[in-house]
Amino acid sequence: MATDYERTLGVVEAIAAARDQCPSGGARAVAEGALEASKGAESRVLREQAWLVMNALQGWRGERADQVRRSLASFLEKD
């Protein structure tokens, strides 16, 4: 089955992908913390966590990394 890297991920899905697939241990830890902090939290907290994760992913390269960053950026651009 081919992976669709063009699809925009939901914010939680994007953060989970970063946690599970990014090669950087530091970025994975940030994503794990973001998921924990976002449980039951208001939308402002989820936006803050998405921003933190996106910044932690700066060194991650490839199609999946681009998809995750694009998805997080799309979420952050929304009002």
C-alpha positions as CSV (number, residue, x, y, z in Angstrom):
1,M,0.0,0.0,0.0
2,A,1.4,3.4,-1.0
3,T,1.6,6.1,1.6
4,D,-0.2,9.4,0.7
5,Y,2.2,12.1,1.8
6,E,0.0,14.8,0.1
7,R,-2.8,14.3,2.6
8,T,-3.0,16.9,5.3
9,L,-2.9,15.3,8.7
10,G,-4.9,16.3,11.7
11,V,-2.9,18.1,14.3
12,V,-2.9,15.2,16.8
13,E,-2.1,12.8,14.0
14,A,0.8,15.0,12.9
15,I,2.2,15.2,16.4
16,A,1.9,11.4,16.9
17,A,3.7,10.9,13.6
18,A,6.5,13.1,14.8
19,R,6.7,11.1,18.1
20,D,6.7,7.8,16.3
21,Q,8.8,8.5,13.1
22,C,11.2,11.4,13.6
23,P,14.8,10.2,14.0
24,S,15.6,12.9,16.6
25,G,15.2,11.7,20.1
26,G,14.8,15.3,21.3
27,A,12.0,16.0,18.8
28,R,10.3,12.7,19.7
29,A,10.4,13.7,23.4
30,V,8.9,17.2,22.6
31,A,6.1,15.5,20.6
32,E,5.4,13.0,23.4
33,G,5.2,15.8,25.9
34,A,2.9,17.7,23.5
35,L,0.5,14.8,23.3
36,E,0.4,14.5,27.0
37,A,-0.1,18.3,27.6
38,S,-2.9,18.4,25.0
39,K,-5.1,15.7,26.6
40,G,-8.3,17.4,27.6
41,A,-6.7,20.8,27.2
42,E,-8.3,23.9,25.5
43,S,-7.4,24.6,21.9
44,R,-4.9,27.3,22.9
45,V,-2.7,24.7,24.5
46,L,-2.9,22.5,21.5
47,R,-1.8,25.4,19.3
48,E,1.2,26.1,21.6
49,Q,2.2,22.4,21.6
50,A,1.9,22.2,17.8
51,W,4.2,25.2,17.5
52,L,6.7,23.6,19.8
53,V,6.7,20.4,17.9
54,M,7.0,22.1,14.5
55,N,10.1,23.9,15.8
56,A,11.6,20.8,17.2
57,L,11.4,19.1,13.8
58,Q,13.8,21.4,12.0
59,G,16.4,18.7,11.1
60,W,13.9,16.0,10.0
61,R,13.9,15.6,6.2
62,G,11.9,13.6,3.7
63,E,8.4,13.3,2.5
64,R,6.9,12.3,5.8
65,A,8.7,15.2,7.6
66,D,7.4,17.6,4.9
67,Q,3.8,16.3,5.4
68,V,4.0,16.6,9.2
69,R,5.4,20.2,9.0
70,R,2.9,21.2,6.4
71,S,0.0,19.8,8.4
72,L,1.2,21.5,11.6
73,A,1.7,24.8,9.7
74,S,-1.8,24.5,8.2
75,F,-3.3,24.0,11.7
76,L,-1.4,27.0,13.1
77,E,-2.5,29.3,10.3
78,K,-6.2,28.7,11.1
79,D,-7.9,31.3,13.3
